[in-house]
Amino acid sequence: MGVPFYDLTRQLKPLREEVLAALGRVWDSGAFALGPEVEQFEAEFAQYFGFPYAVGCASGSDALLLALMSLGVGPGDEVIVPSFTFFATASAVWRLGARPVFADIELESFNVCPDDVGSRVTARTRAIIPVHLFGQCARMDRIMEIARSNGLAVVEDVAQAIGARWNGQVAGSFGEVGCFSFYPTKNLGGAGDGGMMVTGSAVLAERLRLLRCHGMSPRYYHQVVGINSRLDGFQAAVLRIKLRYLAEWEKRRAEKAAVYFALFEENRLADILVLPRPLPGAYHVWNQFVVRVPEGRRDCLREFLKNRGIGTEIYYPLGLHEQKCFASLGYRPEDLPNTFRASREVLALPIFPELTEEEQAFVVGAIAEYYHGQAVLPAHPQRLKAVA
Ligand SMILES: *Cc1c(COP(=O)(O)O)cnc(C)c1O
């Protein structure tokens, strides 16, 4: 027995007929770039979460870029972003000629530390991009307070946290623009790349629509310099179907997390590894289940699990402040101590809606074997009922 880090085919298989029928309709319509299917998905997405406006685009990375463009971020500006995030959060800033200013995280949540964000605000700061990493919101009350008192815009990176909440409010609805990704491994994934930008402002929504189509309105008359970043009809058709399953998948991800907590307790590992306990006020959607492996044993444990056929991943092996491409910004590795430490200790374990309890028991059993020489307890078939 092995356990894949992620097996998308388990989700795809039962949807095959439904999806192929929808793709057939798009094929017959010939509406491939934007078009009615995209408009319907935008409307359904907005309604599902209660966002006033939703604008589709080609990827989550483009969503971040377009959001910053819509706010007029450019050369001379600084944008505060966490260093512990996927590359796209900072590259969007860089590509506009602005300067990414890296903030440190809180180790408990892996999310950006509001106090550290506040300490990095200068006269040049234009915006903050909080990232809701692994499925849990950043401390949005504090971040919005810092933004308001300094006159800064907020662009939320919601790529990993669709449906997450902070004090009951949905991720993406706090800042000027919320940016989503439909990359296949996100909680709502397409059959390729796709993205969405949401906003409460009619003006920003209009600007985002303009910018994603070369700033063109009407046809061949260009008001501003935009980019080509359209969501396509095939992706929208797939995503419209998958949106109807999102609540069920979200529930199952939460059950997997609960099973992991129980298994780690039973196997006397809860005090050896640092488990991802959600903060009070956070509704976590478990895009990833990331533990910290202390004392320099992360890579060794990962190798041990690999030898038993268990897939794991490291999000992320380096903070962005340590990446070669950002060397000219002049950060030293230890400048952001929590990011530095997290990048050396994190290990993402398999979590996806179709993961079985037996597979989870196998994963935790193998970790117990690594630390204790053997699994402390066998898998308990009634566990899911007990923790639900
Ligand atoms: C996936 C991801 C993105 C980029 O999304 P793409 O659709 O792959 O371009 C941006 N930020 C974070 C935190 C992500 O996880």
The ligand as an SDF file (V2000), in Angstrom:
LIG
                    3D

 15 15  0  0  0  0  0  0  0  0999 V2000
   -1.7510   28.7210   -6.8830 C   0  0  0  0  0  0  0  0  0  0  0  0
   -1.4090   30.0180   -6.2640 C   0  0  0  0  0  0  0  0  0  0  0  0
   -1.3200   31.2080   -7.0170 C   0  0  0  0  0  0  0  0  0  0  0  0
   -1.3240   31.2460   -8.5100 C   0  0  0  0  0  0  0  0  0  0  0  0
   -2.3870   30.6540   -9.1340 O   0  0  0  0  0  0  0  0  0  0  0  0
   -2.2320   30.0950  -10.6330 P   0  0  0  0  0  0  0  0  0  0  0  0
   -3.6520   29.8980  -11.0380 O   0  0  0  0  0  0  0  0  0  0  0  0
   -1.4520   28.8380  -10.5540 O   0  0  0  0  0  0  0  0  0  0  0  0
   -1.5600   31.1350  -11.4450 O   0  0  0  0  0  0  0  0  0  0  0  0
   -1.1090   32.3940   -6.3430 C   0  0  0  0  0  0  0  0  0  0  0  0
   -0.9540   32.4330   -5.0100 N   0  0  0  0  0  0  0  0  0  0  0  0
   -1.0180   31.3150   -4.2590 C   0  0  0  0  0  0  0  0  0  0  0  0
   -0.8480   31.4270   -2.7800 C   0  0  0  0  0  0  0  0  0  0  0  0
   -1.2290   30.0690   -4.8640 C   0  0  0  0  0  0  0  0  0  0  0  0
   -1.2570   28.9730   -4.1020 O   0  0  0  0  0  0  0  0  0  0  0  0
  1  2  1  0
  2  3  1  0
  2 14  2  0
  3  4  1  0
  3 10  2  0
  4  5  1  0
  5  6  1  0
  6  7  2  0
  6  8  1  0
  6  9  1  0
 10 11  1  0
 11 12  2  0
 12 13  1  0
 12 14  1  0
 14 15  1  0
M  END
$$$$
